[in-house]
Amino acid sequence: MSHTPNTCPLCLEAGGLLVHQTPQWRLIRVLDDANFPAFYRLIWQGPGTHIAEFSALSQAERSACMEAVATVERVLLEQLRPTKINLASLGNMVPHLHWHVIARFDWDSHFPNPVWGAAQREVAGGAEARLALPLAELDRLLAAAFKS
């Protein structure tokens, strides 16, 4: 599947709830899967915005991108105490450089399988209700981590 900046969904729209943005990237919370409420995407939007591959970035840009991914991971680990953080940069469906940063729990509907795999169980009361803090507070803490 090939996209240009004129057809790429990550070039044309935010891709979820905007949590924080810099000139190089934006962090969004994915809203389309209630099974994984702490599912974030870091989307590259620096110079030459529509970039498909990580290696197309300069060394400084790669460092900045991975530092941002690590910051999201650190905040999720500190605030939610998940069983695991999943990091992924696939781009098969949307070839625009972005990272998935997903807090995973041993109680989540798919664990230990990937979020894109088959569900293993129902989560009584919903996944968001099981998080250690409200998503709005988590979003605020994520944004604050980039301002310090």
C-alpha positions in Angstrom: 0.0 0.0 0.0 1.6 3.2 -1.1 0.7 6.7 0.2 1.8 10.2 -0.7 1.5 13.2 1.6 -1.8 13.9 -0.2 -3.2 10.5 0.6 -1.4 9.5 3.8 -3.8 9.3 6.8 -1.0 10.4 9.2 -0.2 13.4 7.0 -3.8 14.4 6.7 -5.1 14.0 10.2 -3.9 13.8 13.8 -4.5 10.0 14.0 -6.0 10.1 17.5 -6.1 12.4 20.5 -3.2 14.9 20.4 -1.2 14.7 23.7 1.9 16.6 22.8 3.6 18.0 19.7 7.0 19.3 18.7 8.2 20.5 15.3 9.6 17.0 14.8 6.9 14.7 16.0 3.5 14.4 17.6 2.3 12.0 20.3 -1.3 10.8 20.1 -3.4 8.5 22.1 -5.2 5.9 19.9 -8.9 6.1 20.5 -10.2 3.3 18.2 -9.6 0.2 20.5 -11.1 0.2 24.0 -9.2 -3.0 24.7 -5.9 -1.0 24.9 -6.6 2.4 26.4 -2.9 3.1 27.0 -2.0 2.8 23.3 0.0 5.7 22.0 1.6 6.6 18.7 4.6 8.8 18.2 4.3 10.1 14.6 7.2 11.8 12.8 6.4 15.1 11.3 9.8 16.8 10.9 11.3 18.2 7.8 10.4 16.0 4.8 7.3 15.1 6.8 6.2 12.0 4.9 9.0 9.7 5.7 8.4 5.9 5.6 11.7 4.5 7.0 13.6 5.3 10.2 16.9 5.2 8.3 15.8 8.2 6.2 16.2 10.4 9.3 19.5 12.0 10.1 21.4 10.7 13.1 20.2 13.6 15.2 16.6 13.0 14.2 16.9 9.3 14.9 18.2 10.1 18.4 15.4 12.6 19.0 12.8 10.1 17.8 14.0 7.3 20.0 14.5 9.6 23.0 10.8 10.6 22.6 9.7 6.9 22.4 11.8 6.1 25.5 10.1 9.0 27.4 6.7 7.7 26.6 7.7 4.2 27.7 9.2 5.5 30.9 6.1 7.5 31.8 3.8 4.5 31.1 6.0 2.2 33.2 6.1 4.7 36.1 2.5 5.6 36.1 0.7 2.4 35.1 3.1 -0.4 36.2 2.2 -2.6 33.2 3.4 -6.1 32.7 5.2 -5.1 29.5 5.5 -2.2 27.1 5.2 -3.1 23.5 7.1 -1.0 21.0 6.5 -1.4 17.3 7.2 0.4 14.0 5.6 -1.5 11.2 4.3 0.8 8.5 2.8 -2.0 6.4 -0.6 -0.4 6.2 0.4 3.2 6.6 4.0 3.7 5.4 4.6 6.9 7.4 7.2 6.7 10.2 5.5 6.2 13.5 6.0 4.1 16.7 3.4 2.3 18.6 4.0 2.5 22.4 1.5 0.2 24.1 1.1 -0.5 27.8 0.3 -4.2 28.2 -1.1 -6.0 31.2 -1.4 -9.7 32.1 -5.2 -9.1 32.4 -5.6 -7.4 29.0 -7.8 -9.1 26.4 -5.0 -10.3 24.2 -2.1 -10.8 26.5 0.4 -12.4 25.9 -0.5 -12.2 22.2 0.0 -9.1 20.1 -2.7 -6.4 20.2 -3.4 -7.2 16.5 -3.9 -10.9 17.3 -6.8 -12.9 18.6 -8.4 -12.0 21.9 -7.8 -14.4 24.8 -10.4 -13.2 27.2 -13.0 -10.6 28.1 -11.9 -7.8 30.5 -14.7 -7.4 33.1 -15.6 -3.8 33.5 -13.5 -2.7 30.6 -9.8 -2.1 30.3 -9.8 1.6 31.0 -11.4 1.1 34.4 -8.4 -1.2 35.4 -5.8 1.5 34.8 -4.0 3.0 37.8 -5.1 6.5 36.9 -7.5 8.3 34.5 -6.3 8.6 30.9 -6.6 12.4 31.0 -4.2 12.5 33.9 -1.8 10.1 32.1 -2.0 12.3 29.0 -1.1 15.3 31.1 1.8 13.6 32.7 3.1 12.5 29.3 2.9 16.0 27.9 4.6 17.3 31.1 7.5 14.9 30.7 8.4 16.6 27.4 8.3 20.0 28.9 10.8 19.4 31.6 
